[in-house]
Amino acid sequence: MIFLKLLLNSALIFIGGTALLTKENLENNSNSAIIYRLQDFIKPIHYRLNIELQQFVEEEEIKSFSGECTVFIKINHPTWNISLHAQQPQIEIKDTSLDQLNSKKYYVPKSDTYHYESHILVFHFSEEISSG
């Protein structure tokens, strides 16, 4: 079984808010559709989260922090897109890559689309991501 790891080497900036990281997918040419549900063929296996507290503290309350999130996922059938919940502007993703575990295969999204109604961020890849 091949696992892919979604490395969200990101600066997660929370401004008095929280967010839930999950996954979702769109069909290749359906960028205009509003998505309300996450797909069922990409399953998160394990989350690794490293958080760094910033020096921005107001009245003993932390206003923001940054970090890196690595998500190990199982893809049950090939896809061109991977999605997750990322409520903007509370979360700002700086860098994203997809690495295939036990392989040298490496994917970088060519673009992304944010759906404000559902708070879903869709990463679009230039080649199909194989199952595994």
VEXNUKOL-396096 format. One record per atom (N, C-alpha, C, CB): x negated, y negated, z negated; chain; residue number from 1; atom name. Coordinates in steps of 0.05 Angstrom, whole numbers, always signed. Each point is the difference from the previous one (the first is absolute). Glycine has a CB too. Layout:
R/xx/yy/zz/chaine/num/atome
R/X/Y/Z/A/NUM/CA;
...
REM end
This chain:
R/xx/yy/zz/chaine/num/atome
R/-17/+24/+0/A/1/N;
R/+17/-24/+0/A/1/CA;
R/-18/-25/+0/A/1/C;
R/+37/+25/-24/A/1/CB;
R/-32/-43/+42/A/2/N;
R/-15/-24/+3/A/2/CA;
R/+15/-23/-13/A/2/C;
R/-22/+17/+43/A/2/CB;
R/+9/-32/-59/A/3/N;
R/+12/-23/-13/A/3/CA;
R/-12/-25/+12/A/3/C;
R/+8/+25/-43/A/3/CB;
R/+8/-46/+46/A/4/N;
R/-10/-25/+8/A/4/CA;
R/+0/-19/-24/A/4/C;
R/+16/+7/+48/A/4/CB;
R/-35/-24/-49/A/5/N;
R/+0/-18/-23/A/5/CA;
R/+4/-28/+11/A/5/C;
R/-29/+30/-28/A/5/CB;
R/+48/-44/+17/A/6/N;
R/+6/-27/+8/A/6/CA;
R/-15/-18/-19/A/6/C;
R/+45/+12/+20/A/6/CB;
R/-66/-24/-11/A/7/N;
R/-16/-17/-17/A/7/CA;
R/+9/-29/+3/A/7/C;
R/-39/+32/+4/A/7/CB;
R/+51/-41/-24/A/8/N;
R/+9/-28/+0/A/8/CA;
R/-21/-15/-16/A/8/C;
R/+50/+12/+5/A/8/CB;
R/-72/-18/+7/A/9/N;
R/-20/-16/-13/A/9/CA;
R/+10/-28/+0/A/9/C;
R/-39/+31/+14/A/9/CB;
R/+54/-37/-34/A/10/N;
R/+16/-25/+2/A/10/CA;
R/-3/-16/-25/A/10/C;
R/+32/+23/+29/A/10/CB;
R/-27/-48/-26/A/11/N;
R/+2/-18/-23/A/11/CA;
R/+30/-2/-5/A/11/C;
R/-43/-26/+11/A/11/CB;
R/+52/+40/-31/A/12/N;
R/+28/+0/-8/A/12/CA;
R/+4/-24/-18/A/12/C;
R/+5/+51/+5/A/12/CB;
R/+9/-71/+5/A/13/N;
R/+3/-24/-16/A/13/CA;
R/+29/-1/-9/A/13/C;
R/-36/-24/+26/A/13/CB;
R/+39/+26/-52/A/14/N;
R/+27/-1/-12/A/14/CA;
R/+3/-27/-14/A/14/C;
R/+1/+50/-7/A/14/CB;
R/+19/-64/+14/A/15/N;
R/+6/-26/-13/A/15/CA;
R/+25/+3/-16/A/15/C;
R/-23/-26/+38/A/15/CB;
R/+20/+37/-62/A/16/N;
R/+23/+5/-17/A/16/CA;
R/+19/+21/+11/A/16/C;
R/-5/-46/-16/A/16/CB;
R/-5/+65/+31/A/17/N;
R/+18/+20/+12/A/17/CA;
R/-14/+27/+1/A/17/C;
R/+22/-35/+27/A/17/CB;
R/-6/+55/-21/A/18/N;
R/-11/+27/+4/A/18/CA;
R/+10/+11/+26/A/18/C;
R/-2/+7/-50/A/18/CB;
R/-10/+15/+58/A/19/N;
R/+9/+12/+25/A/19/CA;
R/-4/+30/-1/A/19/C;
R/-10/-42/+25/A/19/CB;
R/+24/+57/-9/A/20/N;
R/-2/+28/+2/A/20/CA;
R/-12/+7/+27/A/20/C;
R/+40/+7/-31/A/20/CB;
R/-62/+8/+31/A/21/N;
R/-13/+8/+25/A/21/CA;
R/+11/+27/+9/A/21/C;
R/-42/-26/-12/A/21/CB;
R/+53/+27/+35/A/22/N;
R/+9/+25/+12/A/22/CA;
R/-6/+0/+29/A/22/C;
R/+36/+4/-35/A/22/CB;
R/-25/+14/+50/A/23/N;
R/-5/+2/+29/A/23/CA;
R/+25/+0/+16/A/23/C;
R/-41/+26/-11/A/23/CB;
R/+39/-33/+37/A/24/N;
R/+22/+1/+19/A/24/CA;
R/-11/+0/+28/A/24/C;
R/+30/-23/-33/A/24/CB;
R/-13/+30/+51/A/25/N;
R/-8/+1/+28/A/25/CA;
R/+22/-10/+18/A/25/C;
R/-30/+39/-9/A/25/CB;
R/+23/-50/+32/A/26/N;
R/+18/-8/+21/A/26/CA;
R/-6/+16/+25/A/26/C;
R/+5/-47/-19/A/26/CB;
R/+14/+49/+36/A/27/N;
R/-6/+11/+27/A/27/CA;
R/-17/-21/+14/A/27/C;
R/+43/+28/+2/A/27/CB;
R/-58/-19/+17/A/28/N;
R/-21/-17/+12/A/28/CA;
R/+10/-27/+10/A/28/C;
R/-23/+41/+13/A/28/CB;
R/+47/-43/-1/A/29/N;
R/+8/-25/+12/A/29/CA;
R/+25/-12/-14/A/29/C;
R/-19/+16/+43/A/29/CB;
R/+23/-11/-68/A/30/N;
R/+23/-10/-14/A/30/CA;
R/-7/-21/-20/A/30/C;
R/+22/+44/+7/A/30/CB;
R/-40/-63/+0/A/31/N;
R/-10/-20/-19/A/31/CA;
R/+22/-19/-8/A/31/C;
R/-44/+4/+20/A/31/CB;
R/+65/-8/-4/A/32/N;
R/+20/-20/-7/A/32/CA;
R/+21/+11/-19/A/32/C;
R/-8/-21/+44/A/32/CB;
R/+10/+46/-48/A/33/N;
R/+20/+12/-17/A/33/CA;
R/-7/-5/-29/A/33/C;
R/+9/+35/+34/A/33/CB;
R/+12/-41/-50/A/34/N;
R/-4/-3/-29/A/34/CA;
R/+0/+27/-13/A/34/C;
R/+22/-46/+1/A/34/CB;
R/-42/+51/-17/A/35/N;
R/-3/+26/-12/A/35/CA;
R/+7/-2/-30/A/35/C;
R/-37/+13/+33/A/35/CB;
R/+54/+5/-42/A/36/N;
R/+7/-1/-28/A/36/CA;
R/-9/+25/-15/A/36/C;
R/+39/-28/+12/A/36/CB;
R/-46/+49/+2/A/37/N;
R/-8/+25/-13/A/37/CA;
R/-28/+8/+10/A/37/C;
R/+48/+14/-4/A/37/CB;
R/-62/-1/-14/A/38/N;
R/-27/+10/+7/A/38/CA;
R/+3/+27/+14/A/38/C;
R/-21/-25/-39/A/38/CB;
R/+3/+31/+57/A/39/N;
R/+2/+26/+14/A/39/CA;
R/-6/+23/-18/A/39/C;
R/-13/-23/+42/A/39/CB;
R/+23/+47/-34/A/40/N;
R/-4/+23/-17/A/40/CA;
R/-22/+19/+9/A/40/C;
R/+48/-3/-11/A/40/CB;
R/-62/-4/+32/A/41/N;
R/-21/+17/+11/A/41/CA;
R/-29/-8/-9/A/41/C;
R/+30/+10/+38/A/41/CB;
R/-32/-32/-53/A/42/N;
R/-26/-8/-12/A/42/CA;
R/+4/+0/-30/A/42/C;
R/-13/-28/+41/A/42/CB;
R/-2/+46/-54/A/43/N;
R/+3/+3/-29/A/43/CA;
R/-25/-9/-14/A/43/C;
R/+31/+39/+7/A/43/CB;
R/-28/-57/-27/A/44/N;
R/-23/-7/-17/A/44/CA;
R/-8/+24/-17/A/44/C;
R/+13/-49/+0/A/44/CB;
R/-39/+55/-2/A/45/N;
R/-10/+22/-16/A/45/CA;
R/-12/-10/-26/A/45/C;
R/-8/+27/+42/A/45/CB;
R/-8/-48/-39/A/46/N;
R/-15/-11/-24/A/46/CA;
R/-6/-29/+5/A/46/C;
R/-20/+45/-9/A/46/CB;
R/+22/-61/-13/A/47/N;
R/-7/-29/+1/A/47/CA;
R/-24/-4/-17/A/47/C;
R/+48/-13/+8/A/47/CB;
R/-67/-3/+2/A/48/N;
R/-23/-9/-16/A/48/CA;
R/+0/-30/+1/A/48/C;
R/-28/+42/+10/A/48/CB;
R/+30/-55/-34/A/49/N;
R/+3/-29/-2/A/49/CA;
R/-22/-11/-17/A/49/C;
R/+49/+4/+7/A/49/CB;
R/-64/-23/+3/A/50/N;
R/-21/-15/-15/A/50/CA;
R/+9/-29/-1/A/50/C;
R/-38/+32/+14/A/50/CB;
R/+41/-43/-38/A/51/N;
R/+10/-27/-3/A/51/CA;
R/-21/-17/-14/A/51/C;
R/+48/+17/-2/A/51/CB;
R/-52/-41/+12/A/52/N;
R/-18/-19/-13/A/52/CA;
R/+16/-24/-8/A/52/C;
R/-39/+16/+28/A/52/CB;
R/+38/-22/-54/A/53/N;
R/+14/-24/-10/A/53/CA;
R/-15/-25/+8/A/53/C;
R/+19/+27/-39/A/53/CB;
R/-5/-47/+47/A/54/N;
R/-12/-25/+8/A/54/CA;
R/-3/-19/-24/A/54/C;
R/+19/+5/+47/A/54/CB;
R/-33/-26/-44/A/55/N;
R/-4/-19/-21/A/55/CA;
R/+23/-19/-3/A/55/C;
R/-49/+3/+7/A/55/CB;
R/+69/-1/+10/A/56/N;
R/+23/-17/+0/A/56/CA;
R/+20/+9/-21/A/56/C;
R/-7/-11/+49/A/56/CB;
R/+5/+1/-73/A/57/N;
R/+18/+7/-22/A/57/CA;
R/+13/-25/-10/A/57/C;
R/-29/+40/-13/A/57/CB;
R/+55/-40/+9/A/58/N;
R/+14/-23/-9/A/58/CA;
R/+17/+8/-24/A/58/C;
R/+1/-20/+46/A/58/CB;
R/-6/+8/-69/A/59/N;
R/+14/+6/-24/A/59/CA;
R/+0/+30/-6/A/59/C;
R/+29/-40/+7/A/59/CB;
R/-52/+52/-6/A/60/N;
R/-4/+28/-6/A/60/CA;
R/+15/+19/+18/A/60/C;
R/-8/-13/-47/A/60/CB;
R/+17/+3/+70/A/61/N;
R/+14/+17/+19/A/61/CA;
R/-16/+1/+26/A/61/C;
R/+45/-11/-21/A/61/CB;
R/-51/+35/+30/A/62/N;
R/-16/+3/+25/A/62/CA;
R/+18/-7/+24/A/62/C;
R/-29/+36/-21/A/62/CB;
R/+21/-55/+37/A/63/N;
R/+16/-9/+23/A/63/CA;
R/-7/+15/+25/A/63/C;
R/+3/-44/-21/A/63/CB;
R/-27/+56/+24/A/64/N;
R/-6/+14/+24/A/64/CA;
R/-23/+20/-6/A/64/C;
R/+14/-39/+28/A/64/CB;
R/-16/+59/-10/A/65/N;
R/-22/+18/-1/A/65/CA;
R/-4/+11/+28/A/65/C;
R/+9/+12/-49/A/65/CB;
R/-32/+0/+53/A/66/N;
R/-6/+12/+26/A/66/CA;
R/-10/+28/-4/A/66/C;
R/-11/-45/+20/A/66/CB;
R/+10/+61/+1/A/67/N;
R/-9/+27/-3/A/67/CA;
R/+0/+15/+26/A/67/C;
R/+18/-1/-46/A/67/CB;
R/-23/+27/+43/A/68/N;
R/-2/+18/+23/A/68/CA;
R/+19/+23/-6/A/68/C;
R/-48/-14/+11/A/68/CB;
R/+63/+22/+9/A/69/N;
R/+18/+22/-2/A/69/CA;
R/-6/+21/+21/A/69/C;
R/+36/-30/-20/A/69/CB;
R/-42/+54/+12/A/70/N;
R/-4/+22/+19/A/70/CA;
R/+24/+19/-4/A/70/C;
R/-51/-5/-1/A/70/CB;
R/+64/+12/+23/A/71/N;
R/+23/+18/-1/A/71/CA;
R/-6/+24/+18/A/71/C;
R/+32/-39/-9/A/71/CB;
R/-31/+63/-3/A/72/N;
R/-3/+24/+16/A/72/CA;
R/+28/+9/+9/A/72/C;
R/-42/+14/-26/A/72/CB;
R/+45/-10/+52/A/73/N;
R/+26/+7/+11/A/73/CA;
R/-1/+25/+17/A/73/C;
R/+12/-49/-1/A/73/CB;
R/+11/+61/+4/A/74/N;
R/+4/+24/+18/A/74/CA;
R/+19/-9/+22/A/74/C;
R/-9/+34/-38/A/74/CB;
R/+0/-32/+63/A/75/N;
R/+16/-7/+23/A/75/CA;
R/+11/+26/+12/A/75/C;
R/-27/-44/+8/A/75/CB;
R/+53/+47/-7/A/76/N;
R/+12/+25/+9/A/76/CA;
R/+4/+1/+30/A/76/C;
R/+22/+3/-43/A/76/CB;
R/-22/-25/+57/A/77/N;
R/+0/+0/+30/A/77/CA;
R/-13/-26/+10/A/77/C;
R/+42/+29/+1/A/77/CB;
R/-53/-28/+23/A/78/N;
R/-16/-23/+10/A/78/CA;
R/+17/-26/+0/A/78/C;
R/-26/+32/+28/A/78/CB;
R/+12/-54/-32/A/79/N;
R/+13/-26/-1/A/79/CA;
R/-19/-22/+11/A/79/C;
R/+28/+15/-39/A/79/CB;
R/-16/-37/+47/A/80/N;
R/-16/-24/+8/A/80/CA;
R/+0/-21/-21/A/80/C;
R/+12/+10/+48/A/80/CB;
R/+5/-8/-69/A/81/N;
R/+4/-21/-20/A/81/CA;
R/+1/+12/-28/A/81/C;
R/+24/-27/+34/A/81/CB;
R/-34/+12/-53/A/82/N;
R/+2/+7/-28/A/82/CA;
R/+10/-25/-15/A/82/C;
R/-37/+36/+3/A/82/CB;
R/+56/-32/-20/A/83/N;
R/+12/-22/-14/A/83/CA;
R/-1/+3/-30/A/83/C;
R/+30/-7/+39/A/83/CB;
R/-27/-15/-53/A/84/N;
R/+1/+0/-29/A/84/CA;
R/+15/-24/-11/A/84/C;
R/-44/+25/-1/A/84/CB;
R/+53/-23/-23/A/85/N;
R/+12/-23/-13/A/85/CA;
R/-22/-19/-10/A/85/C;
R/+41/+27/-14/A/85/CB;
R/-39/-52/+22/A/86/N;
R/-20/-20/-8/A/86/CA;
R/+14/-27/-1/A/86/C;
R/-39/+27/+20/A/86/CB;
R/+49/-34/-42/A/87/N;
R/+17/-24/-2/A/87/CA;
R/-18/-25/+2/A/87/C;
R/+33/+24/-29/A/87/CB;
R/-30/-38/+52/A/88/N;
R/-15/-24/+4/A/88/CA;
R/+16/-23/-11/A/88/C;
R/-22/+18/+41/A/88/CB;
R/+10/-39/-52/A/89/N;
R/-28/-6/-1/A/89/CA;
R/-14/+11/-24/A/89/C;
R/+10/-41/+25/A/89/CB;
R/+3/+57/-42/A/90/N;
R/-12/+10/-24/A/90/CA;
R/-24/+18/+6/A/90/C;
R/+44/-3/-22/A/90/CB;
R/-43/+18/+44/A/91/N;
R/-22/+18/+7/A/91/CA;
R/-12/-10/+26/A/91/C;
R/+22/+40/-24/A/91/CB;
R/-48/-43/+24/A/92/N;
R/-14/-7/+25/A/92/CA;
R/-21/+22/+5/A/92/C;
R/+7/-50/-8/A/92/CB;
R/-4/+63/+31/A/93/N;
R/-17/+22/+7/A/93/CA;
R/-22/-11/+19/A/93/C;
R/+37/+34/-4/A/93/CB;
R/-62/-31/-5/A/94/N;
R/-23/-12/+14/A/94/CA;
R/-12/+19/+21/A/94/C;
R/-9/-27/-40/A/94/CB;
R/+8/+52/+35/A/95/N;
R/-14/+19/+18/A/95/CA;
R/+14/+27/-2/A/95/C;
R/-44/-25/-5/A/95/CB;
R/+48/+38/+27/A/96/N;
R/+14/+26/+1/A/96/CA;
R/-15/+19/+19/A/96/C;
R/+44/-22/-11/A/96/CB;
R/-47/+46/+3/A/97/N;
R/-11/+21/+18/A/97/CA;
R/+12/+27/-7/A/97/C;
R/-43/-26/+5/A/97/CB;
R/+42/+44/+14/A/98/N;
R/+10/+27/-4/A/98/CA;
R/-22/+19/+7/A/98/C;
R/+48/-14/+10/A/98/CB;
R/-56/+31/-29/A/99/N;
R/-22/+19/+4/A/99/CA;
R/+12/+28/-2/A/99/C;
R/-35/-32/-18/A/99/CB;
R/+27/+50/+36/A/100/N;
R/+8/+28/-2/A/100/CA;
R/-20/+14/-18/A/100/C;
R/+22/-1/+46/A/100/CB;
R/-12/+13/-67/A/101/N;
R/-17/+15/-19/A/101/CA;
R/-14/+23/+14/A/101/C;
R/+31/-13/-38/A/101/CB;
R/-56/+18/+30/A/102/N;
R/-16/+22/+11/A/102/CA;
R/-3/-3/+31/A/102/C;
R/+16/+30/-37/A/102/CB;
R/-17/-54/+46/A/103/N;
R/-3/-5/+29/A/103/CA;
R/-13/-28/+3/A/103/C;
R/+40/+30/+12/A/103/CB;
R/-49/-35/+12/A/104/N;
R/-11/-27/+6/A/104/CA;
R/+20/-18/+14/A/104/C;
R/-45/+21/+3/A/104/CB;
R/+70/-12/-2/A/105/N;
R/+21/-16/+13/A/105/CA;
R/+7/-24/-17/A/105/C;
R/+18/+42/+23/A/105/CB;
R/-17/-65/-11/A/106/N;
R/+4/-25/-15/A/106/CA;
R/+19/-18/+17/A/106/C;
R/-46/+3/-22/A/106/CB;
R/+67/-13/+10/A/107/N;
R/+19/-17/+13/A/107/CA;
R/+2/-27/-13/A/107/C;
R/+26/+41/+13/A/107/CB;
R/-23/-62/+3/A/108/N;
R/+4/-27/-10/A/108/CA;
R/+25/-10/+14/A/108/C;
R/-50/-9/-9/A/108/CB;
R/+69/-2/-6/A/109/N;
R/+24/-10/+14/A/109/CA;
R/-6/-23/+19/A/109/C;
R/+27/+13/-40/A/109/CB;
R/-14/-12/+63/A/110/N;
R/-4/-22/+20/A/110/CA;
R/+17/-24/-7/A/110/C;
R/-10/+34/+35/A/110/CB;
R/+32/-30/-50/A/111/N;
R/+17/-22/-8/A/111/CA;
R/+18/+10/-23/A/111/C;
R/-1/-21/+46/A/111/CB;
R/+16/+2/-57/A/112/N;
R/+19/+7/-21/A/112/CA;
R/+25/-18/+3/A/112/C;
R/-37/+16/-32/A/112/CB;
R/+59/-6/+21/A/113/N;
R/+25/-15/+1/A/113/CA;
R/+12/+1/-28/A/113/C;
R/+8/+11/+49/A/113/CB;
R/+1/-34/-59/A/114/N;
R/+13/-1/-26/A/114/CA;
R/+30/-5/+3/A/114/C;
R/-43/-16/-22/A/114/CB;
R/+59/+32/+10/A/115/N;
R/+29/-3/+1/A/115/CA;
R/+9/-13/-27/A/115/C;
R/+6/+41/+32/A/115/CB;
R/+2/-66/-31/A/116/N;
R/+6/-15/-24/A/116/CA;
R/+25/+10/-14/A/116/C;
R/-21/-39/+21/A/116/CB;
R/+40/+49/-7/A/117/N;
R/+25/+9/-13/A/117/CA;
R/-5/+25/-17/A/117/C;
R/+26/-19/+37/A/117/CB;
R/-43/+37/-27/A/118/N;
R/-4/+25/-14/A/118/CA;
R/-27/+1/-15/A/118/C;
R/+28/+22/+34/A/118/CB;
R/-45/-43/-30/A/119/N;
R/-27/-1/-12/A/119/CA;
R/-17/+24/+8/A/119/C;
R/+19/-25/-39/A/119/CB;
R/-17/+32/+64/A/120/N;
R/-16/+23/+10/A/120/CA;
R/-21/-11/+20/A/120/C;
R/+39/+32/-6/A/120/CB;
R/-64/-24/+2/A/121/N;
R/-22/-7/+17/A/121/CA;
R/-7/+24/+17/A/121/C;
R/-18/-33/-34/A/121/CB;
R/+18/+29/+61/A/122/N;
R/-5/+22/+19/A/122/CA;
R/-27/-5/+13/A/122/C;
R/+50/+7/+8/A/122/CB;
R/-68/+13/-10/A/123/N;
R/-25/-1/+14/A/123/CA;
R/+2/+15/+26/A/123/C;
R/-25/-2/-44/A/123/CB;
R/+18/-11/+66/A/124/N;
R/+1/+12/+27/A/124/CA;
R/-28/+7/+9/A/124/C;
R/+42/-27/+11/A/124/CB;
R/-45/+52/-2/A/125/N;
R/-26/+10/+9/A/125/CA;
R/-1/+2/+30/A/125/C;
R/-5/+25/-44/A/125/CB;
R/-19/-27/+56/A/126/N;
R/-3/+1/+29/A/126/CA;
R/-1/+28/+10/A/126/C;
R/-25/-42/-2/A/126/CB;
R/+22/+62/-15/A/127/N;
R/+2/+28/+8/A/127/CA;
R/+17/+15/-20/A/127/C;
R/-45/-2/+22/A/127/CB;
R/+56/+24/-12/A/128/N;
R/+17/+17/-17/A/128/CA;
R/-15/+13/-22/A/128/C;
R/+30/+8/+39/A/128/CB;
R/-20/-9/-63/A/129/N;
R/-12/+13/-23/A/129/CA;
R/+11/+28/-2/A/129/C;
R/-5/-44/-25/A/129/CB;
R/-13/+63/+25/A/130/N;
R/+9/+28/+1/A/130/CA;
R/+10/+9/-28/A/130/C;
R/-34/+10/+36/A/130/CB;
R/+50/+11/-35/A/131/N;
R/+10/+11/-26/A/131/CA;
R/-22/+13/-15/A/131/C;
R/+45/+7/+20/A/131/CB;
R/-41/-6/-46/A/132/N;
R/-20/+13/-17/A/132/CA;
R/-2/-13/-27/A/132/C;
R/-25/+12/+40/A/132/CB;
REM end
